[in-house]
Amino acid sequence: MAPERSTFHVKHPTVARVPAAAQAVFGARYPLAERYAALLAGSGVERGLLGPREADRLWERHLLNSAVLGELIPEGARVLDIGSGAGLPGIPLALTRPDLVMVLLEPMARRVVWLEEVLAVLGLAVVVHRGRAEDPRVREKCGGNDVVTARAVAPLGRLAGWSLPLVAPGGRLLAVKGASAEQEAARDVDAVRTAGGAAVEIVRCGATIVQPPTTVVVVPRPAQRVTRPARARRRKDR
């Protein structure tokens, strides 16, 4: 019988230097975060979930950049991470915030398989669904979330149209963006409103942990739509 081969054979075991803040951020789960980083740098790169150049900057650009998003998520929230890809930001959030009910949504089958294998290795109680956020069947199955997260998925207007139907009234979309955050927020204000979102806010997370801080566009979904009361317009006839 041929020897069993590990799914996560790592050709490049050297991962980027670990920032001092990493142990404080991940706490008791830091060893799991190290394992996840090794999987990203190994099978994640080999199987095309992460670019080979990203292995040298995994911690600050990916793990910590994602983990600090937890500053904006309430205790015990139900969180849906759409277009999860390599599990970012969903897996770092699940590592740092075990109180969250985390679901990863990913449309590509090979990425879903990888995510399920990684979650099994890490022993995390996180669910993975295959599908697209705009699919009515996905909305029926995965709707009603306190928070929807997205990182490098789509421009803000399109992202809001996909994501806000998955957010419960009173919840919010947290879109991790880069330098384009202000531009997208200004450009897509009408699209966000049409999708059911309220006024957006741009927040920087983890300023003392990661440089540059993580830029997040926060799009609230109002608890209920505000409608103007009907007013009689025939005052002149009175």
Phi, psi and omega in degrees: 000134180291145179297145179289134180258138179288138176297331187250053173291126184254112179284331183238083187289346182280117179255159182307156177306137183272121177297150182300330183288344187299317182295323178292321182291314185270345174056228182296341180265012178303318177302324176291323177296321176298318179295317178299317178300319179295322178293320177299315182288338182262267183293332178298319177286315182301324184260012170079018177275342181217141179292147183300330180286343182285341183299332182281350182224037184298314190293303185286320185281332187239299186291305181290322177304325179277318186298323184291348176299338179301341177300336186256006186246126182289161180301134174070017184290151170270122187237131174246122179260108185268148184057046192296331176061249179272014179092024182245125007267005191301313184290314175302324177294318179295328178290317184274338184231076180296349177286343185280147170264103191254132175232133177256131178244121184217129184279337186270127186301316183295328177286324177299316179300315181297315180299316179297321178295317180297315181297325177293319178296318183280343180071033182265137178275069181238136181264142175244129173244141173265126179164174178251143185299330184277353181288126180304326179292323177293319180297324179290321185277325190244016182280179174077033183269146174291324182219137168244130179249153177206139181225116178056048182258309185194164173303153191303316182299312179294319180299319179297319179298324178284319195269320188298329174296343178268355181263132177291151174307132183090355178269195184205152170264131175246106182256112179283120183232170177251226184293344183275001188304308182297317181298315181294319181298320179287318184292322190257020184301320181291319180296321178296317180295318179299324180286352179105010181270155175267188181300134183277158176228140178255123185235141173256124182253149172069037183299331180267001185246316186227140179235127355289160178299160177284124180267125184234130171266116182264121180242103179284148168253117184303151178298327174205149180294136178270117180245146178284134179294144178294136181234139177291133182247021184246037182300327183294337182276351182279000000 
